[in-house]
């Protein structure tokens, strides 16, 4: 038995078992417990327990729990819905009115705000989950995600129809499950916030809202004006603004162009930035080198990429402007990266059902917007709107909002309100708030920040000035923007999309080439030589097998990106095969040698192939995004080695069933087989 279960094999089995246990745990471990409705719960019930809230300054004392609301208060038999609640406690002994935060989206969680400690000195800060996203009922629409993933052009009529059909299918499925989809819009969000205010025992509250969350804040002020003390809105979204106006988008591009003309580095590249972008948008290159570019993805992603004014980040206007200028100069590498990012980003942007329910307040505006057809989709605002609304077909593919007629137009509000906007914000331009909302706010004030973009810029750039502006207004009603300093737009970002694309392609080509050449070399060695030294075999079957797995994925991804535009690079089958094949072959050729019997060779190839495939399949389903590739590689390497270790043990037992013998020379390696 000593030859079968050697110390080296015991160590190897323990290591492989530990890896397998981790992957199994990650695969089958339950998600963090979703909120649920307790037995006998009634609308308005709230249950809180002490907890910790982690913000930008560390941990803070808080209360966490659940609020119970009725799906449809007008129906006594309506189901109850549980929503998460977090209250960050004020550090002051005499706190002022609590602050309720409302994030944007729509279709995004309201529980991820990590800046509450900026405002929790003098007041409680409260986060109430959005129904349909954060609560016990979640309006996921895999049908819509699938339609987006299958599309090769998200601005074609064919996609618009598939998009709308997917929303209809999702609505039918959720309705069949008993969900009343007419009760998951913004008006119901407001009623939930009011229920939370009453349940928590607050008299009046302050509101801090951003982007689409400002629409919720507006409706709250119209619906329950006596409940609101003061309201701060960042990146204002008035009725009708769930659609981007093409002319306003052009106005914002002209603002960027004016700043470009004043900047030596930018003006040296173009006589007029806006004109260059518009002419390039009409004829976007169809490929970079051998890699296709999806022009619809580029137009749509570009609007999101212009949102913020920081020189780096996922939505950096300086980086996106450089991408467009580089394309006009003949370098389309940044466009290719934007095209790939669109494929990866679009399906996971929102909880699609809640996105649609919220957007239905602008359904009639959408019908008017698309009355003449999709329009000029070379305009970035028009392109992004066409994608989000499916060319206008979404308006009639989802149940209507019962309150649409009541809240589709601006109403007067006497609540003390501060509007904050970035001068360069292409998502919620300040001139929209100035012309469409300010006339209806007799107690409203507005601050436009030069050089700032969308809400991320307002929160993250010059944070001390922004915090002072907001806290001062909430405490006194005064507007003090004196801490802000002049801010210029950086037209030479330290990182560019084109640079990232070139590095990414270079790494992928290098790893793919290394993998192919390494497998050829290992195959030739296995035919020409006897067994490998133990330490070398261990390295080849473990660390180097990981490199082969990553290189295999790169090879598969390049094939998909080049020749399979309808397939995503994170496709589960593609990832599994592109990882498992090189890992399995690499482990096999590091194990086999010319002295092995033919039957043993064939068995080894079959065993390691099955193990590598099974391990990669388990690994790719453990995580999402780039981490799925890593876990697929780790799983494939572990399972592939495990199968050969077991095969070696079986063969050793067959060769020596009744006697003990010392282990062979290469048993010292935890990843190298031991033969009789």
PANU-97453 format. One line per 2 residues: number of its first residue (from 1); for each residue x negated, y negated, z negated of C-alpha. Coordinates in steps of 0.1 Angstrom, whole numbers. Each point is the difference from the previous one (the first is absolute). Example, Ala and Ser with C-alpha at 12.3 -4.5 7.8 and 13.67 -1.06 7.14 Angstrom:
REM PANU-97453
1> -123:45:-78 ~ -14:-34:7
This chain:
REM PANU-97453
1> 0:0:0 ~ -30:-23:-5
3> -5:-3:38 ~ 36:-9:5
5> 4:-28:-25 ~ -34:-16:-3
7> -6:-31:-21 ~ -3:-21:31
9> 33:12:12 ~ 16:-6:-33
11> -12:-36:1 ~ 12:-4:36
13> 34:14:-9 ~ 3:-24:-29
15> -9:-30:21 ~ 24:10:28
17> 27:8:-25 ~ -4:-34:-16
19> 3:-17:33 ~ 31:21:9
21> 16:-8:-33 ~ -5:-37:5
23> 15:1:35 ~ 30:21:-12
25> 6:-24:-28 ~ -1:-30:23
27> 23:18:24 ~ 26:11:-24
29> -3:-24:-29 ~ 32:-19:-5
31> 1:-36:9 ~ 3:-25:-28
33> 34:6:-15 ~ 25:-21:19
35> 26:-19:-20 ~ 31:20:-6
37> 35:-7:-13 ~ 5:14:-35
39> 31:19:-9 ~ 30:-22:-9
41> -19:-31:12 ~ 20:-31:7
43> -7:-30:22 ~ -20:-26:-20
45> -18:25:-22 ~ -37:-8:-4
47> -25:21:-19 ~ -35:-13:-6
49> -31:14:-17 ~ -34:-17:-8
51> -25:5:28 ~ -30:-17:16
53> 0:-22:31 ~ -33:-2:19
55> -5:-33:17 ~ -30:-19:14
57> -12:-8:-35 ~ 4:35:-14
59> 26:17:-22 ~ 29:-19:-15
61> 28:10:-24 ~ 32:7:18
63> 32:19:-1 ~ 9:26:26
65> 33:18:6 ~ 31:4:20
67> 30:-22:9 ~ 33:17:11
69> 21:-17:26 ~ 31:11:20
71> -5:7:37 ~ 34:-16:6
73> 14:-20:-30 ~ 33:-3:17
75> 4:38:0 ~ 5:16:-35
77> -11:33:14 ~ -32:-13:15
79> -32:17:-8 ~ -25:-16:-24
81> -34:-10:12 ~ -31:-3:-22
83> -25:-27:6 ~ -35:-4:-16
85> -6:-30:-21 ~ -33:-14:-13
87> -1:-30:-24 ~ -35:-15:-6
89> 3:-17:-33 ~ -9:-37:-5
91> -31:-6:-22 ~ 16:-32:-13
93> 19:1:-33 ~ 26:-23:15
95> 5:12:35 ~ 19:-20:26
97> 25:14:25 ~ -11:34:14
99> -12:2:35 ~ 14:26:24
101> -22:9:30 ~ 14:8:35
103> -23:15:25 ~ 4:-1:38
105> 4:26:27 ~ 28:8:2
107> -2:38:-6 ~ -30:-3:-24
109> -3:7:-38 ~ 5:-28:-25
111> -20:18:-26 ~ -36:-6:13
113> -5:-36:-11 ~ -34:-2:-17
115> -2:-37:-6 ~ 26:-2:-28
117> -27:-9:-26 ~ -5:-34:17
119> 35:-10:-12 ~ 5:21:-31
121> -17:-24:-24 ~ 32:-20:-7
123> 27:23:13 ~ 10:36:5
125> -6:12:36 ~ 26:26:11
127> -1:24:30 ~ 33:17:9
129> -2:27:27 ~ 18:-4:32
131> 29:24:6 ~ -7:22:30
133> -37:-2:-5 ~ -10:3:-37
135> 31:16:-15 ~ 15:34:-3
137> 14:-4:35 ~ -26:-6:27
139> 10:-7:36 ~ -28:17:18
141> 5:5:37 ~ -24:26:14
143> 20:0:32 ~ -12:-36:6
145> -36:7:-10 ~ 1:29:25
147> 13:-21:28 ~ -28:-25:-6
149> -26:27:-1 ~ 12:15:33
151> 0:-32:19 ~ -28:-11:23
153> 15:-35:5 ~ 20:-16:-29
155> 12:-28:23 ~ 16:20:27
157> 38:5:4 ~ -5:37:-4
159> -15:-5:-35 ~ 27:-25:-9
161> 27:26:7 ~ -19:27:-19
163> -5:-23:-29 ~ 36:-9:-3
165> 11:36:4 ~ -24:10:-28
167> 16:-27:-23 ~ 34:14:9
169> -10:35:-9 ~ -15:-11:-32
171> 31:-20:-10 ~ 22:30:8
173> -22:23:-21 ~ -1:-23:-30
175> 38:-6:3 ~ 6:37:1
177> -21:2:-32 ~ 25:-23:-17
179> -20:-32:3 ~ 20:-32:5
181> -24:-18:23 ~ 20:-33:-1
183> -12:-3:-36 ~ -37:-2:5
185> -5:-35:13 ~ -13:-32:-14
187> 32:-10:-17 ~ 0:33:-20
189> -37:-7:-9 ~ 12:-33:-14
191> 27:16:-20 ~ -25:25:-14
193> -22:-29:-11 ~ 29:-17:-17
195> 9:33:-17 ~ -36:2:-13
197> 1:-36:-13 ~ 31:7:-20
199> -13:34:-12 ~ -33:-15:-12
201> 18:-27:-19 ~ -13:-30:19
203> 20:-32:4 ~ -16:-16:30
205> -29:13:20 ~ -26:-14:25
207> -7:16:33 ~ -33:4:19
209> 6:14:35 ~ -21:6:31
211> 9:4:37 ~ 31:22:4
213> 4:-2:-38 ~ 8:-36:4
215> 32:9:18 ~ 10:20:-31
217> -8:-30:-21 ~ 21:-22:21
219> 30:23:-2 ~ -5:2:-38
221> 1:-38:-2 ~ 32:-1:21
223> 16:29:-18 ~ -9:-7:-37
225> -13:-36:-2 ~ 7:-2:-37
227> -24:29:-6 ~ -31:-17:15
229> -22:-25:-17 ~ -25:-7:28
231> -11:18:31 ~ -33:1:18
233> 0:13:36 ~ -32:8:19
235> 3:5:38 ~ 37:-8:3
237> 23:22:20 ~ 34:-17:5
239> 30:17:18 ~ -9:11:35
241> -37:2:-7 ~ -3:38:1
243> -6:-8:36 ~ -31:-20:12
245> 9:-29:22 ~ -23:0:31
247> -3:-38:1 ~ -9:-2:-36
249> -27:27:5 ~ -14:-21:28
251> 0:-30:-23 ~ -21:18:-25
253> -24:12:27 ~ -3:-37:10
255> -10:-8:-36 ~ -27:26:2
257> -11:-14:33 ~ -3:-35:-14
259> -23:12:-27 ~ -20:21:25
261> -6:-32:21 ~ -15:-16:-31
263> -23:30:-8 ~ -33:2:20
265> -1:38:0 ~ 36:5:11
267> 1:-29:26 ~ -31:14:16
269> 19:31:9 ~ 32:-15:13
271> 14:-34:12 ~ 33:8:-15
273> 5:29:-24 ~ 38:2:4
275> -2:0:39 ~ -27:27:-1
277> 21:22:-22 ~ 31:-4:21
279> -17:7:32 ~ -18:31:-15
281> 33:12:-14 ~ 15:1:35
283> -27:24:12 ~ -14:20:-29
285> -28:24:11 ~ 12:36:2
287> -32:15:-14 ~ -33:-6:-17
289> -27:22:15 ~ 18:34:3
291> 26:-7:-28 ~ 35:-11:10
293> 16:-30:-16 ~ 37:-3:-7
295> 9:-36:8 ~ 33:1:-19
297> -19:10:-31 ~ -25:-28:5
299> 27:-27:3 ~ 19:13:-30
301> -30:6:-23 ~ -14:-34:10
303> 28:-19:-16 ~ -5:18:-33
305> -37:-5:4 ~ 5:-38:1
307> 19:-2:-33 ~ -28:-8:-24
309> -29:-25:3 ~ -27:18:-20
311> -30:8:22 ~ 3:37:-7
313> 28:24:-9 ~ 27:21:16
315> 19:-31:13 ~ -28:-26:6
317> 8:-27:25 ~ -37:-7:6
319> -7:36:8 ~ 30:2:23
321> -9:-32:18 ~ -35:13:6
323> 16:32:14 ~ 20:-20:26
325> -29:-22:10 ~ -22:30:4
327> 26:17:22 ~ 1:-31:22
329> -38:2:2 ~ 2:36:12
331> -4:19:-33 ~ 32:19:-7
333> -14:20:-29 ~ 21:-19:-26
335> 31:6:21 ~ -6:37:-1
337> -4:-1:-38 ~ 33:-19:-2
339> 16:26:22 ~ -11:28:-22
341> 10:-18:-32 ~ 35:-5:15
343> 4:38:4 ~ -11:6:-36
345> 18:-30:-16 ~ 34:-3:16
347> 17:32:-13 ~ -10:-6:-37
349> 7:-37:-2 ~ 34:1:-17
351> 26:21:-16 ~ 20:-1:32
353> 35:4:-14 ~ -3:-29:-25
355> -18:-21:27 ~ 31:4:22
357> 25:-6:-28 ~ -17:-33:-9
359> -4:-11:36 ~ 37:4:7
361> 6:-34:-14 ~ -16:-12:32
363> 18:24:23 ~ 20:-27:18
365> -32:-21:3 ~ -16:30:17
367> 28:4:24 ~ -3:-37:10
369> -38:3:1 ~ 1:29:24
371> 31:-10:20 ~ -21:-5:31
373> -21:32:-5 ~ -33:5:-16
375> -14:-32:14 ~ -37:-9:5
377> -18:27:-19 ~ -34:-16:6
379> 10:-24:-27 ~ -14:15:-33
381> 30:-10:-21 ~ 25:13:26
383> -20:33:3 ~ 0:6:-38
385> 37:-8:-2 ~ 7:23:30
387> -17:28:-18 ~ 16:-6:-34
389> 35:-3:14 ~ -3:26:28
391> 7:-27:26 ~ 31:-10:-19
393> 15:35:-1 ~ -6:4:-37
395> 28:-25:-7 ~ 26:25:10
397> -18:32:-11 ~ 3:-5:-37
399> 31:-7:-22 ~ 8:-37:-2
401> -5:-21:-31 ~ 34:-8:-14
403> -12:-34:-12 ~ -16:-10:34
405> 25:-28:8 ~ -4:-14:-35
407> -38:-2:-1 ~ -12:-3:36
409> -1:-37:-2 ~ -18:-24:-24
411> 21:-13:-29 ~ -7:-28:-24
413> -18:9:-33 ~ -6:-24:-28
415> -25:22:-17 ~ -34:-16:-6
417> -20:15:27 ~ -37:-2:12
419> -8:11:35 ~ -36:9:7
421> -12:7:35 ~ -33:4:18
423> -5:-24:29 ~ -13:28:22
425> 26:26:-10 ~ 13:18:31
427> 24:22:-19 ~ 19:-27:-19
429> -11:-33:14 ~ 6:-29:-24
431> 17:-21:27 ~ 28:26:-1
433> 6:-5:-37 ~ -3:-38:4
435> 26:-3:27 ~ 24:29:-8
437> -1:2:-38 ~ -12:-32:-17
439> 31:-21:11 ~ 21:25:-21
441> -22:-3:-31 ~ 8:-33:-17
443> -23:10:-29 ~ -26:15:23
445> -37:-8:4 ~ -24:12:26
447> -38:5:2 ~ -17:8:32
449> -36:12:-4 ~ -23:-9:29
451> -22:28:11 ~ 21:27:-17
453> 19:28:16 ~ 27:24:-13
455> 7:10:-36 ~ -32:20:-5
457> -20:-32:7 ~ 20:-20:-24
459> -5:25:-28 ~ -36:10:7
461> -17:-32:13 ~ -7:-26:-27
463> 19:20:-25 ~ -6:-24:-29
465> 17:-28:20 ~ 29:22:9
467> 5:12:-35 ~ 0:-35:-13
469> 24:-12:26 ~ 25:28:-8
471> -3:0:-38 ~ 3:-38:-1
473> 32:0:20 ~ 16:28:-20
475> -8:-17:-33 ~ 8:-36:9
477> 15:-3:35 ~ -30:-21:10
479> -20:7:32 ~ -37:-2:-6
481> -22:12:29 ~ -29:-21:-11
483> -24:30:-5 ~ 1:9:36
485> -31:-8:20 ~ -2:-5:38
487> -1:34:17 ~ -14:6:35
489> 7:30:22 ~ -31:22:6
491> -2:8:37 ~ -31:21:-4
493> 11:29:-23 ~ -28:22:-15
495> 18:31:13 ~ 18:3:33
497> 24:25:14 ~ -23:5:29
499> -29:7:-22 ~ 20:25:-20
501> 12:17:32 ~ -36:3:12
503> -12:14:-33 ~ 29:24:-2
505> -5:13:36 ~ -37:3:-5
507> 4:21:-32 ~ 27:22:16
509> -21:6:31 ~ -31:7:-21
511> 18:25:-23 ~ 18:17:29
513> -33:4:19 ~ -19:12:-30
515> 27:26:-6 ~ 0:13:35
517> -38:2:2 ~ -2:16:-35
519> 25:27:8 ~ -20:8:32
521> -32:2:-20 ~ 15:22:-27
523> 15:24:26 ~ -34:3:17
525> -17:6:-33 ~ 25:27:-10
527> -8:19:32 ~ -37:-4:-1
529> -10:4:-37 ~ 7:20:-30
531> 14:-13:-33 ~ -5:-36:-11
533> -18:-8:-33 ~ 24:-2:-29
535> -4:-37:-8 ~ 3:-10:37
537> 31:22:4 ~ 16:-15:-31
539> -6:-36:14 ~ 14:9:34
541> 31:17:-14 ~ 8:-28:-24
543> -13:-35:5 ~ -7:3:37
545> 34:17:6 ~ 16:-32:-14
547> -19:-20:27 ~ 12:24:26
549> 36:-4:-12 ~ -2:-38:2
551> -16:2:34 ~ 26:24:12
553> 27:-24:-11 ~ -17:-28:19
555> -2:21:31 ~ 37:8:-2
557> 9:-36:-7 ~ -19:-12:30
559> 18:26:22 ~ 33:-12:-14
561> -8:-37:4 ~ -13:5:35
563> 25:25:16 ~ 30:4:-23
565> 16:-34:-6 ~ 32:15:-14
567> -18:18:-28 ~ -13:-18:-31
569> -36:6:-12 ~ 13:11:-34
571> 22:27:15 ~ 0:29:-24
573> -6:27:27 ~ -27:-19:17
575> -18:-7:-32 ~ 2:36:-12
577> -14:14:33 ~ -27:-26:5
579> -12:5:-35 ~ 4:38:-3
581> -16:10:32 ~ -35:-15:-5
583> 0:8:-38 ~ 9:36:7
585> -26:4:28 ~ -26:-18:-20
587> 5:22:-31 ~ 2:31:22
589> -32:-6:19 ~ -18:-9:-33
591> 11:34:-13 ~ -4:23:29
593> -33:13:14 ~ -12:24:26
595> -4:29:-24 ~ 36:1:-10
597> 22:27:14 ~ 24:-10:28
599> 30:10:-21 ~ -11:-22:-29
601> -6:-29:24 ~ 35:2:14
603> 15:3:-35 ~ -19:-29:-12
605> 11:-22:29 ~ 36:9:-6
607> -2:-4:-37 ~ -17:-34:1
609> 23:-13:27 ~ 30:8:-20
611> -15:-14:-31 ~ -11:-33:16
613> 34:-5:16 ~ 19:7:-32
615> -23:-22:-20 ~ 2:-29:25
617> 38:3:1 ~ 4:-1:-37
619> -25:-29:-3 ~ 16:-22:27
621> 34:3:-18 ~ -15:-10:-34
623> -6:-37:8 ~ 11:-26:25
625> -20:-23:22 ~ -38:3:3
627> -2:20:-33 ~ 19:28:18
629> -30:5:23 ~ -23:3:-30
631> 22:25:-19 ~ 4:20:32
633> -37:3:4 ~ -6:9:-36
635> 28:26:1 ~ -12:15:32
637> -36:3:-13 ~ 11:16:-32
639> 24:24:15 ~ -23:10:28
641> -28:8:-24 ~ 24:19:-23
643> 10:24:28 ~ -35:9:8
645> -10:4:-37 ~ 30:24:-3
647> -10:18:32 ~ -36:5:-13
649> 14:14:-32 ~ 22:24:18
651> -29:12:23 ~ -23:3:-30
653> 25:21:-18 ~ 5:23:30
655> -38:3:5 ~ -7:9:-36
657> 32:11:-19 ~ -17:23:-26
659> -34:-15:-7 ~ -15:-32:-12
661> -27:-17:20 ~ -19:-33:-4
663> 14:-28:20 ~ -17:-8:33
665> -23:-29:4 ~ 26:-25:13
667> 24:5:-29 ~ -14:-30:-17
669> 20:-23:21 ~ 35:-8:-12
671> 12:-3:36 ~ -20:29:16
673> 14:35:3 ~ -16:30:-16
675> -2:32:21 ~ -8:35:-8
